[in-house]
Every structure is written in structure tokens, then in C-alpha cells.
């Protein structure tokens, strides 16, 4: 990070490719949720089995984030990112031949590993190419590709799933990343800055917990864990929850689109506010606003309020989450930011594993859509308290 950012054309090409990778990740992650109303009965999955299958992808994300974060500080970004893109594209495509919960879970696990390895690498690239006063905006702009991809998955579901079957969305989500690989090979410049500093890197425990960073690290993990629990519950179950309100599969796909569209706007707006005002006020305010959105969503039973509240939930949830991706690495020395980011993302993925499982359990116990949404309100408020303490106590490390 000590080096100056790349020249504008090179940086723009890199940011555009990273945005498109994030878009494909978002498409893949949302694909399971929007396909669920057709996929679950087609494969004869119970709610509990569906929760386990959705959770398998999250287990892969944990493993991939840990490995990717460690590797991001030790090798060039380009080969690691290409490997990650190839893995998640290949095993997303393999999903179409799944015949039951076991094979489906294995394919989602392996696809998730590729997805997880890509994310800390994308954060490291964003921090490398961004000027110091635009880091959060650059990170959130890049990661806004994920909800944009989720919105495209929702549109794809509305237009093609009924005609071509649930497999069609996984064909699209698997082929496109594989087609991106030769474009990355030709156009994306490699970065060896992290690899060059790898020999100077402190031990993992020292980097994460030394020099007064223990509290910030633990709060970051706690915040990410609870935030991603809510995020992945909604990504995987929102279409089914809305359909269960009597609004049908089209209403569910519409809610998923509204959630992701609101997320894109939230990324841009909250990221801009964080760069201008600092992280405390925008991020602290986002969590109670998210809790109010979920409270309203629990009681909404007609399409327009559901769409509006789903969009607001996406605005505050992803706006806060992706802004934290740009803020948390700055609490650590430059040579350890990949490790710190990967560890925070991995801790968050433990929550993301729990999200689908919690929803499946609550639905299996007869809670219904409103009960599931209401159960997330105290989770969101707890994450907000942790984020508030973290942003107040955290201090940016020297470059």
C-alpha cells in the first residue's frame, strides 16, 4: 500500500474487472435463493436439508476466505483471483447435475471456496488502487457489483426459470466466470507488492491481536458474524419468505430484486458518507435503520410495502457491510491487511453459515415469514452496538 495508486487507465481496467467478478459472485450467491422455490421440490429437500445445503456454500466461503486472505499477502493478486474465479465458476456449473442434497451440498461447498478466496483479494486490490481519501468509496463501488449481480439473478429467475428450469440459472452463473478468465489473463495487471512484503510479515497472532488491536479484532469478527448471518438468511430465504406471505414466486423474485437494487445504492451512498464524515456516524446509524426495516418487513403483507422495505433493508445492510470492508483493514499494518480482511470475512462467514440454518429451523418450527424477520431484529441491534464500539475505539494503523 505504500506505493502510489496505478495510473488511471490501468486502475480503471482493474476496478472494472473486479466489479464484474463481484457481480458474478453476487449472481452465484443469489442463484440458490431465487431458484429455491423450484429447486427444493424438484430435489425433494426438506426445509432442514435445504438449510444444510445453503449452509454448505457458507462453509466453503469460510475456508476460502481464510486461505485467500493468507495468500493475498504472499502472492500476486492476479493468479490467486483467476484461480478463485475458475473454481467458483466450475462448481457453480456442476450444480446443474446435482441429484440430491449430498451432491448439491458438495458442489455448493466447492463453489463457496472459490467465492471466499476471491473476496479478501478484491479488498486488497481496492486498497491498492484507491487514493487514500477514496478508499471506502472504491471498495464499496467494487463490491456493489455483488448486489447488482444478485439483482440480475432475480431478473433472470423472473424471466427464465419457469421456462427453462432451475438449472438454467446455474448454467449462466457457471459459464460466465469461466469466460471471464481469458479476459483477466489479457487485461488485468498483476500486483507483486504484497508478495514482496511477505517476508516482513509479522506472525498472524501478532498482526491481529498485538499493539492494542485485540478489542478491534474481536469486535470486527462479532460484527461481521451477526451482519452476515442476517445477510445470508435474506439472500437465501427472502424469495421463499415473501412467497409464503401469499405473494407468489414473482413477488419473491421482486423482493430479491428490490433488496439487491437497494443494496447497490446503499453501497454508493454510505461509502461516500464514510469517506467524507468518517466511519462512525454513517455505520452506527445504519444498524438501527436496518432493524426498523426488518420490523416493517415482518408485518408487511402486500407487494408494494414488501418491495420498499426489502429495498431499504438492502440499502442499510449492504451499505454498512461493504463500507466496513474498506474501513477494517485500515486498523492493521499494510503488510497484514490481507490476513486481517480474510480473518474478518471468515469470521463473518461463520454467521453466514448460521443464517440459512436458522431460517430453516425457524420455518420447520412453524414460525412463518414474519417470525423469521422479527427474530433478526435483536441480531441486527447487537451487531450495531459492536460496530459502534469498534469505530469509536479503532485507530487507523500507519501505512
TORKOL-4160 file (C-alpha; in steps of 0.2 Angstrom, whole numbers, padded with zeros to 4 digits, m for minus):
399
<pt num="1" X="0000" Y="0000" Z="0000"/>
<pt num="2" X="0015" Y="0011" Z="0002"/>
<pt num="3" X="0016" Y="0013" Z="m0017"/>
<pt num="4" X="0006" Y="0026" Z="m0026"/>
<pt num="5" X="m0010" Y="0020" Z="m0035"/>
<pt num="6" X="m0009" Y="0014" Z="m0053"/>
<pt num="7" X="m0011" Y="0026" Z="m0067"/>
<pt num="8" X="m0029" Y="0030" Z="m0070"/>
<pt num="9" X="m0032" Y="0019" Z="m0086"/>
<pt num="10" X="m0024" Y="0004" Z="m0078"/>
<pt num="11" X="m0033" Y="0007" Z="m0061"/>
<pt num="12" X="m0050" Y="0009" Z="m0071"/>
<pt num="13" X="m0047" Y="m0008" Z="m0080"/>
<pt num="14" X="m0043" Y="m0017" Z="m0064"/>
<pt num="15" X="m0058" Y="m0009" Z="m0055"/>
<pt num="16" X="m0070" Y="m0014" Z="m0069"/>
<pt num="17" X="m0064" Y="m0032" Z="m0069"/>
<pt num="18" X="m0065" Y="m0033" Z="m0050"/>
<pt num="19" X="m0083" Y="m0026" Z="m0051"/>
<pt num="20" X="m0088" Y="m0039" Z="m0064"/>
<pt num="21" X="m0080" Y="m0053" Z="m0053"/>
<pt num="22" X="m0090" Y="m0046" Z="m0038"/>
<pt num="23" X="m0106" Y="m0046" Z="m0050"/>
<pt num="24" X="m0103" Y="m0064" Z="m0054"/>
<pt num="25" X="m0101" Y="m0068" Z="m0036"/>
<pt num="26" X="m0117" Y="m0059" Z="m0032"/>
<pt num="27" X="m0126" Y="m0068" Z="m0046"/>
<pt num="28" X="m0120" Y="m0085" Z="m0040"/>
<pt num="29" X="m0124" Y="m0082" Z="m0021"/>
<pt num="30" X="m0142" Y="m0076" Z="m0025"/>
<pt num="31" X="m0145" Y="m0090" Z="m0038"/>
<pt num="32" X="m0148" Y="m0103" Z="m0024"/>
<pt num="33" X="m0161" Y="m0091" Z="m0016"/>
<pt num="34" X="m0171" Y="m0087" Z="m0031"/>
<pt num="35" X="m0170" Y="m0105" Z="m0038"/>
<pt num="36" X="m0175" Y="m0112" Z="m0021"/>
<pt num="37" X="m0194" Y="m0112" Z="m0024"/>
<pt num="38" X="m0191" Y="m0123" Z="m0039"/>
<pt num="39" X="m0176" Y="m0132" Z="m0033"/>
<pt num="40" X="m0182" Y="m0138" Z="m0016"/>
<pt num="41" X="m0197" Y="m0148" Z="m0023"/>
<pt num="42" X="m0188" Y="m0154" Z="m0038"/>
<pt num="43" X="m0175" Y="m0162" Z="m0027"/>
<pt num="44" X="m0187" Y="m0167" Z="m0013"/>
<pt num="45" X="m0177" Y="m0157" Z="0000"/>
<pt num="46" X="m0185" Y="m0154" Z="0017"/>
<pt num="47" X="m0183" Y="m0136" Z="0025"/>
<pt num="48" X="m0169" Y="m0144" Z="0036"/>
<pt num="49" X="m0160" Y="m0151" Z="0021"/>
<pt num="50" X="m0161" Y="m0135" Z="0011"/>
<pt num="51" X="m0154" Y="m0126" Z="0026"/>
<pt num="52" X="m0139" Y="m0138" Z="0027"/>
<pt num="53" X="m0136" Y="m0136" Z="0008"/>
<pt num="54" X="m0137" Y="m0117" Z="0008"/>
<pt num="55" X="m0125" Y="m0118" Z="0023"/>
<pt num="56" X="m0113" Y="m0129" Z="0014"/>
<pt num="57" X="m0109" Y="m0115" Z="0002"/>
<pt num="58" X="m0105" Y="m0104" Z="0018"/>
<pt num="59" X="m0093" Y="m0117" Z="0025"/>
<pt num="60" X="m0084" Y="m0116" Z="0008"/>
<pt num="61" X="m0084" Y="m0097" Z="0010"/>
<pt num="62" X="m0075" Y="m0098" Z="0027"/>
<pt num="63" X="m0062" Y="m0110" Z="0021"/>
<pt num="64" X="m0059" Y="m0099" Z="0005"/>
<pt num="65" X="m0058" Y="m0083" Z="0014"/>
<pt num="66" X="m0045" Y="m0089" Z="0027"/>
<pt num="67" X="m0034" Y="m0096" Z="0013"/>
<pt num="68" X="m0037" Y="m0082" Z="0001"/>
<pt num="69" X="m0033" Y="m0069" Z="0015"/>
<pt num="70" X="m0017" Y="m0078" Z="0020"/>
<pt num="71" X="m0012" Y="m0080" Z="0001"/>
<pt num="72" X="m0016" Y="m0062" Z="m0003"/>
<pt num="73" X="m0002" Y="m0055" Z="0007"/>
<pt num="74" X="0010" Y="m0068" Z="m0001"/>
<pt num="75" X="0007" Y="m0069" Z="m0019"/>
<pt num="76" X="0002" Y="m0059" Z="m0034"/>
<pt num="77" X="m0017" Y="m0054" Z="m0034"/>
<pt num="78" X="m0020" Y="m0060" Z="m0052"/>
<pt num="79" X="m0016" Y="m0078" Z="m0051"/>
<pt num="80" X="m0025" Y="m0080" Z="m0035"/>
<pt num="81" X="m0040" Y="m0071" Z="m0041"/>
<pt num="82" X="m0040" Y="m0081" Z="m0058"/>
<pt num="83" X="m0039" Y="m0097" Z="m0048"/>
<pt num="84" X="m0054" Y="m0092" Z="m0037"/>
<pt num="85" X="m0064" Y="m0087" Z="m0051"/>
<pt num="86" X="m0061" Y="m0103" Z="m0060"/>
<pt num="87" X="m0066" Y="m0113" Z="m0045"/>
<pt num="88" X="m0082" Y="m0105" Z="m0042"/>
<pt num="89" X="m0087" Y="m0105" Z="m0060"/>
<pt num="90" X="m0083" Y="m0123" Z="m0062"/>
<pt num="91" X="m0093" Y="m0129" Z="m0047"/>
<pt num="92" X="m0107" Y="m0117" Z="m0050"/>
<pt num="93" X="m0109" Y="m0125" Z="m0067"/>
<pt num="94" X="m0108" Y="m0143" Z="m0059"/>
<pt num="95" X="m0123" Y="m0139" Z="m0048"/>
<pt num="96" X="m0134" Y="m0142" Z="m0063"/>
<pt num="97" X="m0131" Y="m0161" Z="m0062"/>
<pt num="98" X="m0134" Y="m0162" Z="m0043"/>
<pt num="99" X="m0147" Y="m0176" Z="m0040"/>
<pt num="100" X="m0150" Y="m0174" Z="m0021"/>
<pt num="101" X="m0144" Y="m0165" Z="m0005"/>
<pt num="102" X="m0127" Y="m0173" Z="m0004"/>
<pt num="103" X="m0121" Y="m0169" Z="m0021"/>
<pt num="104" X="m0129" Y="m0152" Z="m0021"/>
<pt num="105" X="m0120" Y="m0148" Z="m0004"/>
<pt num="106" X="m0103" Y="m0154" Z="m0011"/>
<pt num="107" X="m0105" Y="m0143" Z="m0026"/>
<pt num="108" X="m0110" Y="m0128" Z="m0016"/>
<pt num="109" X="m0096" Y="m0131" Z="m0004"/>
<pt num="110" X="m0083" Y="m0131" Z="m0018"/>
<pt num="111" X="m0091" Y="m0116" Z="m0027"/>
<pt num="112" X="m0091" Y="m0107" Z="m0010"/>
<pt num="113" X="m0072" Y="m0110" Z="m0008"/>
<pt num="114" X="m0069" Y="m0101" Z="m0024"/>
<pt num="115" X="m0080" Y="m0086" Z="m0019"/>
<pt num="116" X="m0072" Y="m0085" Z="m0002"/>
<pt num="117" X="m0054" Y="m0084" Z="m0009"/>
<pt num="118" X="m0059" Y="m0070" Z="m0021"/>
<pt num="119" X="m0066" Y="m0058" Z="m0008"/>
<pt num="120" X="m0051" Y="m0053" Z="0003"/>
<pt num="121" X="m0041" Y="m0052" Z="m0014"/>
<pt num="122" X="m0054" Y="m0040" Z="m0021"/>
<pt num="123" X="m0052" Y="m0029" Z="m0005"/>
<pt num="124" X="m0033" Y="m0029" Z="m0006"/>
<pt num="125" X="m0034" Y="m0024" Z="m0024"/>
<pt num="126" X="m0046" Y="m0010" Z="m0020"/>
<pt num="127" X="m0035" Y="m0003" Z="m0006"/>
<pt num="128" X="m0020" Y="m0004" Z="m0018"/>
<pt num="129" X="m0028" Y="0006" Z="m0032"/>
<pt num="130" X="m0038" Y="0019" Z="m0022"/>
<pt num="131" X="m0031" Y="0036" Z="m0017"/>
<pt num="132" X="m0031" Y="0037" Z="0002"/>
<pt num="133" X="m0047" Y="0049" Z="0003"/>
<pt num="134" X="m0057" Y="0037" Z="m0008"/>
<pt num="135" X="m0053" Y="0020" Z="m0001"/>
<pt num="136" X="m0071" Y="0017" Z="0006"/>
<pt num="137" X="m0079" Y="0023" Z="m0010"/>
<pt num="138" X="m0068" Y="0012" Z="m0021"/>
<pt num="139" X="m0071" Y="m0003" Z="m0010"/>
<pt num="140" X="m0090" Y="m0001" Z="m0010"/>
<pt num="141" X="m0091" Y="0003" Z="m0028"/>
<pt num="142" X="m0082" Y="m0013" Z="m0032"/>
<pt num="143" X="m0092" Y="m0023" Z="m0020"/>
<pt num="144" X="m0108" Y="m0015" Z="m0026"/>
<pt num="145" X="m0106" Y="m0027" Z="m0041"/>
<pt num="146" X="m0112" Y="m0041" Z="m0029"/>
<pt num="147" X="m0129" Y="m0034" Z="m0026"/>
<pt num="148" X="m0130" Y="m0029" Z="m0044"/>
<pt num="149" X="m0127" Y="m0047" Z="m0048"/>
<pt num="150" X="m0140" Y="m0053" Z="m0036"/>
<pt num="151" X="m0152" Y="m0041" Z="m0044"/>
<pt num="152" X="m0148" Y="m0049" Z="m0061"/>
<pt num="153" X="m0151" Y="m0066" Z="m0054"/>
<pt num="154" X="m0168" Y="m0061" Z="m0048"/>
<pt num="155" X="m0172" Y="m0054" Z="m0065"/>
<pt num="156" X="m0166" Y="m0070" Z="m0073"/>
<pt num="157" X="m0177" Y="m0080" Z="m0061"/>
<pt num="158" X="m0192" Y="m0070" Z="m0066"/>
<pt num="159" X="m0189" Y="m0071" Z="m0084"/>
<pt num="160" X="m0182" Y="m0089" Z="m0087"/>
<pt num="161" X="m0183" Y="m0101" Z="m0073"/>
<pt num="162" X="m0201" Y="m0105" Z="m0076"/>
<pt num="163" X="m0197" Y="m0108" Z="m0095"/>
<pt num="164" X="m0180" Y="m0117" Z="m0094"/>
<pt num="165" X="m0180" Y="m0124" Z="m0076"/>
<pt num="166" X="m0170" Y="m0121" Z="m0060"/>
<pt num="167" X="m0154" Y="m0127" Z="m0068"/>
<pt num="168" X="m0153" Y="m0113" Z="m0081"/>
<pt num="169" X="m0148" Y="m0100" Z="m0068"/>
<pt num="170" X="m0133" Y="m0111" Z="m0063"/>
<pt num="171" X="m0128" Y="m0113" Z="m0081"/>
<pt num="172" X="m0127" Y="m0094" Z="m0083"/>
<pt num="173" X="m0118" Y="m0092" Z="m0066"/>
<pt num="174" X="m0105" Y="m0105" Z="m0070"/>
<pt num="175" X="m0101" Y="m0101" Z="m0089"/>
<pt num="176" X="m0099" Y="m0083" Z="m0087"/>
<pt num="177" X="m0085" Y="m0084" Z="m0074"/>
<pt num="178" X="m0076" Y="m0096" Z="m0085"/>
<pt num="179" X="m0077" Y="m0085" Z="m0100"/>
<pt num="180" X="m0070" Y="m0070" Z="m0089"/>
<pt num="181" X="m0054" Y="m0080" Z="m0086"/>
<pt num="182" X="m0046" Y="m0076" Z="m0103"/>
<pt num="183" X="m0051" Y="m0058" Z="m0102"/>
<pt num="184" X="m0042" Y="m0057" Z="m0085"/>
<pt num="185" X="m0027" Y="m0065" Z="m0092"/>
<pt num="186" X="m0025" Y="m0052" Z="m0105"/>
<pt num="187" X="m0031" Y="m0036" Z="m0097"/>
<pt num="188" X="m0028" Y="m0037" Z="m0078"/>
<pt num="189" X="m0011" Y="m0032" Z="m0072"/>
<pt num="190" X="m0003" Y="m0042" Z="m0059"/>
<pt num="191" X="0002" Y="m0035" Z="m0042"/>
<pt num="192" X="0018" Y="m0041" Z="m0033"/>
<pt num="193" X="0018" Y="m0028" Z="m0020"/>
<pt num="194" X="0010" Y="m0039" Z="m0007"/>
<pt num="195" X="0022" Y="m0054" Z="m0012"/>
<pt num="196" X="0037" Y="m0043" Z="m0010"/>
<pt num="197" X="0032" Y="m0038" Z="0008"/>
<pt num="198" X="0028" Y="m0056" Z="0013"/>
<pt num="199" X="0045" Y="m0059" Z="0020"/>
<pt num="200" X="0042" Y="m0044" Z="0033"/>
<pt num="201" X="0025" Y="m0050" Z="0038"/>
<pt num="202" X="0023" Y="m0052" Z="0057"/>
<pt num="203" X="0015" Y="m0068" Z="0064"/>
<pt num="204" X="m0004" Y="m0070" Z="0062"/>
<pt num="205" X="m0007" Y="m0068" Z="0081"/>
<pt num="206" X="0004" Y="m0053" Z="0082"/>
<pt num="207" X="m0004" Y="m0044" Z="0067"/>
<pt num="208" X="m0022" Y="m0047" Z="0073"/>
<pt num="209" X="m0021" Y="m0045" Z="0092"/>
<pt num="210" X="m0004" Y="m0036" Z="0095"/>
<pt num="211" X="m0002" Y="m0017" Z="0098"/>
<pt num="212" X="m0019" Y="m0014" Z="0106"/>
<pt num="213" X="m0029" Y="m0022" Z="0092"/>
<pt num="214" X="m0037" Y="m0036" Z="0102"/>
<pt num="215" X="m0053" Y="m0027" Z="0105"/>
<pt num="216" X="m0055" Y="m0021" Z="0087"/>
<pt num="217" X="m0052" Y="m0038" Z="0080"/>
<pt num="218" X="m0064" Y="m0047" Z="0091"/>
<pt num="219" X="m0077" Y="m0033" Z="0088"/>
<pt num="220" X="m0074" Y="m0034" Z="0069"/>
<pt num="221" X="m0077" Y="m0053" Z="0070"/>
<pt num="222" X="m0093" Y="m0051" Z="0080"/>
<pt num="223" X="m0100" Y="m0038" Z="0069"/>
<pt num="224" X="m0096" Y="m0047" Z="0053"/>
<pt num="225" X="m0103" Y="m0063" Z="0060"/>
<pt num="226" X="m0120" Y="m0056" Z="0065"/>
<pt num="227" X="m0121" Y="m0045" Z="0050"/>
<pt num="228" X="m0118" Y="m0059" Z="0038"/>
<pt num="229" X="m0130" Y="m0070" Z="0047"/>
<pt num="230" X="m0144" Y="m0058" Z="0043"/>
<pt num="231" X="m0137" Y="m0055" Z="0025"/>
<pt num="232" X="m0136" Y="m0073" Z="0020"/>
<pt num="233" X="m0153" Y="m0078" Z="0028"/>
<pt num="234" X="m0161" Y="m0064" Z="0017"/>
<pt num="235" X="m0151" Y="m0069" Z="0002"/>
<pt num="236" X="m0156" Y="m0087" Z="0003"/>
<pt num="237" X="m0173" Y="m0086" Z="0010"/>
<pt num="238" X="m0181" Y="m0069" Z="0006"/>
<pt num="239" X="m0189" Y="m0075" Z="m0010"/>
<pt num="240" X="m0197" Y="m0090" Z="m0001"/>
<pt num="241" X="m0202" Y="m0080" Z="0014"/>
<pt num="242" X="m0211" Y="m0067" Z="0003"/>
<pt num="243" X="m0219" Y="m0081" Z="m0007"/>
<pt num="244" X="m0225" Y="m0088" Z="0009"/>
<pt num="245" X="m0234" Y="m0072" Z="0013"/>
<pt num="246" X="m0246" Y="m0076" Z="m0002"/>
<pt num="247" X="m0237" Y="m0065" Z="m0015"/>
<pt num="248" X="m0231" Y="m0080" Z="m0026"/>
<pt num="249" X="m0214" Y="m0084" Z="m0034"/>
<pt num="250" X="m0215" Y="m0067" Z="m0044"/>
<pt num="251" X="m0217" Y="m0057" Z="m0028"/>
<pt num="252" X="m0202" Y="m0067" Z="m0021"/>
<pt num="253" X="m0191" Y="m0063" Z="m0035"/>
<pt num="254" X="m0197" Y="m0045" Z="m0035"/>
<pt num="255" X="m0192" Y="m0043" Z="m0017"/>
<pt num="256" X="m0175" Y="m0051" Z="m0020"/>
<pt num="257" X="m0173" Y="m0038" Z="m0034"/>
<pt num="258" X="m0178" Y="m0024" Z="m0023"/>
<pt num="259" X="m0166" Y="m0030" Z="m0009"/>
<pt num="260" X="m0151" Y="m0030" Z="m0021"/>
<pt num="261" X="m0155" Y="m0014" Z="m0030"/>
<pt num="262" X="m0157" Y="m0005" Z="m0013"/>
<pt num="263" X="m0140" Y="m0013" Z="m0009"/>
<pt num="264" X="m0131" Y="m0005" Z="m0024"/>
<pt num="265" X="m0137" Y="0012" Z="m0019"/>
<pt num="266" X="m0133" Y="0009" Z="m0001"/>
<pt num="267" X="m0115" Y="0004" Z="m0005"/>
<pt num="268" X="m0113" Y="0021" Z="m0015"/>
<pt num="269" X="m0121" Y="0032" Z="m0003"/>
<pt num="270" X="m0114" Y="0025" Z="0014"/>
<pt num="271" X="m0097" Y="0023" Z="0006"/>
<pt num="272" X="m0097" Y="0041" Z="0001"/>
<pt num="273" X="m0103" Y="0047" Z="0018"/>
<pt num="274" X="m0089" Y="0036" Z="0027"/>
<pt num="275" X="m0075" Y="0044" Z="0016"/>
<pt num="276" X="m0082" Y="0062" Z="0020"/>
<pt num="277" X="m0088" Y="0060" Z="0038"/>
<pt num="278" X="m0078" Y="0045" Z="0044"/>
<pt num="279" X="m0085" Y="0028" Z="0048"/>
<pt num="280" X="m0093" Y="0032" Z="0065"/>
<pt num="281" X="m0109" Y="0041" Z="0061"/>
<pt num="282" X="m0114" Y="0033" Z="0044"/>
<pt num="283" X="m0111" Y="0015" Z="0050"/>
<pt num="284" X="m0118" Y="0017" Z="0068"/>
<pt num="285" X="m0134" Y="0025" Z="0061"/>
<pt num="286" X="m0136" Y="0011" Z="0048"/>
<pt num="287" X="m0139" Y="m0003" Z="0060"/>
<pt num="288" X="m0155" Y="0004" Z="0069"/>
<pt num="289" X="m0162" Y="0009" Z="0052"/>
<pt num="290" X="m0159" Y="m0009" Z="0046"/>
<pt num="291" X="m0168" Y="m0015" Z="0062"/>
<pt num="292" X="m0183" Y="m0004" Z="0058"/>
<pt num="293" X="m0184" Y="m0010" Z="0040"/>
<pt num="294" X="m0184" Y="m0028" Z="0046"/>
<pt num="295" X="m0198" Y="m0024" Z="0058"/>
<pt num="296" X="m0208" Y="m0017" Z="0045"/>
<pt num="297" X="m0205" Y="m0031" Z="0033"/>
<pt num="298" X="m0211" Y="m0043" Z="0046"/>
<pt num="299" X="m0228" Y="m0035" Z="0046"/>
<pt num="300" X="m0230" Y="m0031" Z="0028"/>
<pt num="301" X="m0242" Y="m0042" Z="0018"/>
<pt num="302" X="m0245" Y="m0033" Z="0001"/>
<pt num="303" X="m0232" Y="m0031" Z="m0013"/>
<pt num="304" X="m0228" Y="m0013" Z="m0013"/>
<pt num="305" X="m0223" Y="m0011" Z="0005"/>
<pt num="306" X="m0213" Y="m0028" Z="0004"/>
<pt num="307" X="m0203" Y="m0021" Z="m0011"/>
<pt num="308" X="m0200" Y="m0004" Z="m0002"/>
<pt num="309" X="m0195" Y="m0012" Z="0014"/>
<pt num="310" X="m0184" Y="m0025" Z="0006"/>
<pt num="311" X="m0175" Y="m0011" Z="m0004"/>
<pt num="312" X="m0172" Y="m0002" Z="0012"/>
<pt num="313" X="m0166" Y="m0017" Z="0021"/>
<pt num="314" X="m0153" Y="m0020" Z="0007"/>
<pt num="315" X="m0148" Y="m0001" Z="0007"/>
<pt num="316" X="m0143" Y="m0001" Z="0025"/>
<pt num="317" X="m0137" Y="m0019" Z="0027"/>
<pt num="318" X="m0125" Y="m0019" Z="0012"/>
<pt num="319" X="m0121" Y="m0001" Z="0014"/>
<pt num="320" X="m0114" Y="m0004" Z="0031"/>
<pt num="321" X="m0106" Y="m0021" Z="0027"/>
<pt num="322" X="m0096" Y="m0016" Z="0012"/>
<pt num="323" X="m0091" Y="0000" Z="0020"/>
<pt num="324" X="m0083" Y="m0010" Z="0034"/>
<pt num="325" X="m0074" Y="m0020" Z="0021"/>
<pt num="326" X="m0065" Y="m0003" Z="0017"/>
<pt num="327" X="m0063" Y="0003" Z="0035"/>
<pt num="328" X="m0057" Y="m0013" Z="0045"/>
<pt num="329" X="m0041" Y="m0016" Z="0035"/>
<pt num="330" X="m0035" Y="0001" Z="0039"/>
<pt num="331" X="m0034" Y="m0003" Z="0058"/>
<pt num="332" X="m0020" Y="m0015" Z="0053"/>
<pt num="333" X="m0002" Y="m0013" Z="0046"/>
<pt num="334" X="m0002" Y="m0013" Z="0027"/>
<pt num="335" X="0008" Y="m0029" Z="0026"/>
<pt num="336" X="m0005" Y="m0038" Z="0036"/>
<pt num="337" X="m0021" Y="m0031" Z="0029"/>
<pt num="338" X="m0025" Y="m0046" Z="0018"/>
<pt num="339" X="m0024" Y="m0058" Z="0033"/>
<pt num="340" X="m0034" Y="m0046" Z="0043"/>
<pt num="341" X="m0048" Y="m0045" Z="0030"/>
<pt num="342" X="m0048" Y="m0063" Z="0027"/>
<pt num="343" X="m0050" Y="m0067" Z="0045"/>
<pt num="344" X="m0064" Y="m0055" Z="0047"/>
<pt num="345" X="m0073" Y="m0061" Z="0032"/>
<pt num="346" X="m0070" Y="m0079" Z="0038"/>
<pt num="347" X="m0077" Y="m0075" Z="0055"/>
<pt num="348" X="m0092" Y="m0067" Z="0046"/>
<pt num="349" X="m0095" Y="m0082" Z="0036"/>
<pt num="350" X="m0097" Y="m0092" Z="0052"/>
<pt num="351" X="m0113" Y="m0081" Z="0054"/>
<pt num="352" X="m0117" Y="m0084" Z="0036"/>
<pt num="353" X="m0117" Y="m0102" Z="0039"/>
<pt num="354" X="m0129" Y="m0100" Z="0053"/>
<pt num="355" X="m0141" Y="m0089" Z="0043"/>
<pt num="356" X="m0149" Y="m0102" Z="0032"/>
<pt num="357" X="m0149" Y="m0115" Z="0045"/>
<pt num="358" X="m0158" Y="m0103" Z="0057"/>
<pt num="359" X="m0171" Y="m0099" Z="0044"/>
<pt num="360" X="m0173" Y="m0117" Z="0040"/>
<pt num="361" X="m0175" Y="m0122" Z="0059"/>
<pt num="362" X="m0187" Y="m0107" Z="0062"/>
<pt num="363" X="m0198" Y="m0112" Z="0047"/>
<pt num="364" X="m0198" Y="m0130" Z="0052"/>
<pt num="365" X="m0204" Y="m0125" Z="0069"/>
<pt num="366" X="m0219" Y="m0115" Z="0062"/>
<pt num="367" X="m0213" Y="m0098" Z="0065"/>
<pt num="368" X="m0218" Y="m0091" Z="0047"/>
<pt num="369" X="m0210" Y="m0077" Z="0037"/>
<pt num="370" X="m0215" Y="m0063" Z="0050"/>
<pt num="371" X="m0207" Y="m0073" Z="0064"/>
<pt num="372" X="m0191" Y="m0076" Z="0055"/>
<pt num="373" X="m0189" Y="m0057" Z="0050"/>
<pt num="374" X="m0193" Y="m0052" Z="0068"/>
<pt num="375" X="m0180" Y="m0064" Z="0075"/>
<pt num="376" X="m0167" Y="m0054" Z="0066"/>
<pt num="377" X="m0171" Y="m0038" Z="0074"/>
<pt num="378" X="m0161" Y="m0041" Z="0090"/>
<pt num="379" X="m0147" Y="m0049" Z="0080"/>
<pt num="380" X="m0145" Y="m0033" Z="0070"/>
<pt num="381" X="m0145" Y="m0022" Z="0085"/>
<pt num="382" X="m0132" Y="m0032" Z="0093"/>
<pt num="383" X="m0121" Y="m0030" Z="0078"/>
<pt num="384" X="m0124" Y="m0011" Z="0078"/>
<pt num="385" X="m0118" Y="m0010" Z="0096"/>
<pt num="386" X="m0102" Y="m0019" Z="0092"/>
<pt num="387" X="m0099" Y="m0009" Z="0076"/>
<pt num="388" X="m0102" Y="0007" Z="0086"/>
<pt num="389" X="m0089" Y="0002" Z="0099"/>
<pt num="390" X="m0077" Y="m0004" Z="0086"/>
<pt num="391" X="m0077" Y="0013" Z="0076"/>
<pt num="392" X="m0076" Y="0023" Z="0091"/>
<pt num="393" X="m0061" Y="0013" Z="0099"/>
<pt num="394" X="m0052" Y="0009" Z="0082"/>
<pt num="395" X="m0037" Y="0018" Z="0077"/>
<pt num="396" X="m0030" Y="0018" Z="0059"/>
<pt num="397" X="m0013" Y="0010" Z="0058"/>
<pt num="398" X="0002" Y="0018" Z="0049"/>
<pt num="399" X="0005" Y="0014" Z="0031"/>
